[in-house]
């Protein structure tokens, strides 16, 4: 559970890091209060939230098993552990590997 949270946090921080790198490249004061006006921070926050929402949508669309597939839970076969897996809808559980 920690990996998805850290991934979304990293995606949220991308605009802030990009702006900080811009300040470093232009030799402006990265830690100076004048380099981070409220209207700019608000724009960075909105951009960050937009990136997070897009990442959630892409994750929901491209992650997971294909429609119609069947999940076969982890089990023991002949004394060996067989991890859980998804089987496409045309295949029967337990048939083939």
C-alpha positions in Angstrom: 0.0 0.0 0.0 2.9 2.4 0.6 4.2 2.2 -3.0 1.0 3.6 -4.6 0.9 6.4 -2.0 4.5 7.3 -2.6 4.0 7.1 -6.4 1.1 9.6 -6.2 3.1 11.8 -3.8 6.0 11.9 -6.3 3.6 12.7 -9.2 2.1 15.6 -7.0 5.6 17.0 -6.4 6.7 17.0 -10.1 5.6 20.6 -10.8 7.3 21.9 -7.7 10.6 20.1 -8.4 10.4 21.4 -12.0 10.0 25.0 -10.8 12.8 24.6 -8.3 15.1 23.3 -11.0 14.1 26.3 -13.1 15.0 28.6 -10.3 18.3 26.9 -9.9 19.0 27.2 -13.6 18.2 30.9 -13.6 20.3 31.4 -10.5 17.3 32.8 -8.6 17.0 32.1 -4.9 15.2 28.8 -4.5 14.5 29.4 -0.9 13.7 33.1 -1.2 10.1 33.9 -0.4 9.9 36.2 -3.4 10.5 33.2 -5.7 7.4 31.5 -4.5 4.5 34.0 -4.7 1.1 32.7 -3.6 -0.5 32.9 -7.1 2.4 30.8 -8.5 2.1 28.2 -5.7 -1.7 28.0 -6.4 -1.0 27.3 -10.1 1.6 24.6 -9.1 -0.9 23.0 -6.8 -3.6 23.0 -9.5 -1.1 21.5 -12.0 -0.1 18.9 -9.4 -3.8 17.9 -8.7 -4.4 17.7 -12.4 -1.4 15.3 -12.8 -2.6 13.2 -9.9 -6.2 12.9 -11.3 -4.8 12.0 -14.8 -2.5 9.3 -13.2 -5.5 7.9 -11.3 -7.5 7.7 -14.5 -4.6 6.1 -16.4 -4.1 3.6 -13.6 -7.7 2.6 -13.5 -7.8 2.2 -17.3 -4.6 0.3 -17.9 -4.2 -1.7 -14.7 -5.8 -5.0 -13.8 -7.1 -8.0 -15.6 -8.9 -7.8 -19.0 -12.7 -7.9 -19.0 -14.2 -11.4 -18.8 -11.1 -13.0 -17.2 -11.3 -15.3 -14.3 -9.1 -15.0 -11.2 -7.6 -18.3 -9.9 -6.4 -17.8 -6.3 -3.0 -19.0 -5.1 -3.0 -22.7 -4.2 -0.8 -25.7 -3.7 -0.4 -28.3 -6.5 1.6 -31.4 -5.9 3.2 -29.8 -2.9 4.3 -26.7 -4.8 3.0 -23.2 -4.4 1.2 -21.8 -7.4 0.6 -18.0 -7.3 -2.7 -16.4 -8.1 -3.3 -15.4 -11.7 -5.9 -14.2 -14.2 -7.1 -16.5 -17.0 -8.6 -14.9 -20.1 -12.4 -15.5 -20.5 -12.0 -18.1 -23.2 -9.8 -20.4 -21.0 -11.2 -22.7 -18.2 -9.6 -22.5 -14.8 -7.0 -25.2 -14.3 -6.5 -25.8 -18.0 -3.0 -25.2 -19.3 -0.4 -22.9 -17.7 
